Amino acid sequence: MEIVKAELRDVKRLAELNKYLIEDEQHPNPMNIVQLTERMEEWLATDYICHTMKQKGHIIAYCLYRDDGGYYYMRQLYVDRVHRRKGIATQLLDWLYENVWIDKRVRLDVLAHNEDAVAFYKRYGFRIGVYRMEK
């Protein structure tokens, strides 16, 4: 497996994985695959950076983030369903902390009902810093 920075040619696959992420975490985002592809392309063309984990040239995981000045904001971390529970997310985060996120904190949002994600991030060392509430 290799970790590489995503390119604009990767947006279709990244949008597909983003769609799975939305489904898996039961997010209310109504965007279709065309809209997700357009959004991913815009993000990569502007202020977001994405690193992917590839196996035999195929993207099986990705982490989308941006530099917000005082910290890095991780918007999405996703491992394809068939590749879960193999330490891939941990490998990707470890690599980012060793090679990219070396100078400041990382922030992320997790849906409160996504207990698996909350547990994963806590095991990795993230701590709750704020509760954001919506009505």
HELIX and SHEET records of a PDB file:
HELIX    1   1 LEU A    8  ASP A   10  5                                   3    
HELIX    2   2 VAL A   11  ASP A   24  1                                  14    
HELIX    3   3 ILE A   33  ALA A   45  1                                  13    
HELIX    4   4 ARG A   81  HIS A   83  5                                   3    
HELIX    5   5 ILE A   88  ASN A   99  1                                  12    
HELIX    6   6 GLU A  115  TYR A  124  1                                  10    
SHEET    1   A 5 GLU A   2  LYS A   5  0                                        
SHEET    2   A 5 ILE A  49  GLN A  55 -1                                        
SHEET    3   A 5 HIS A  58  ASP A  67 -1                                        
SHEET    4   A 5 TYR A  71  VAL A  79 -1                                        
SHEET    5   A 5 ARG A 105  LEU A 108  1                                        
END                                                                             
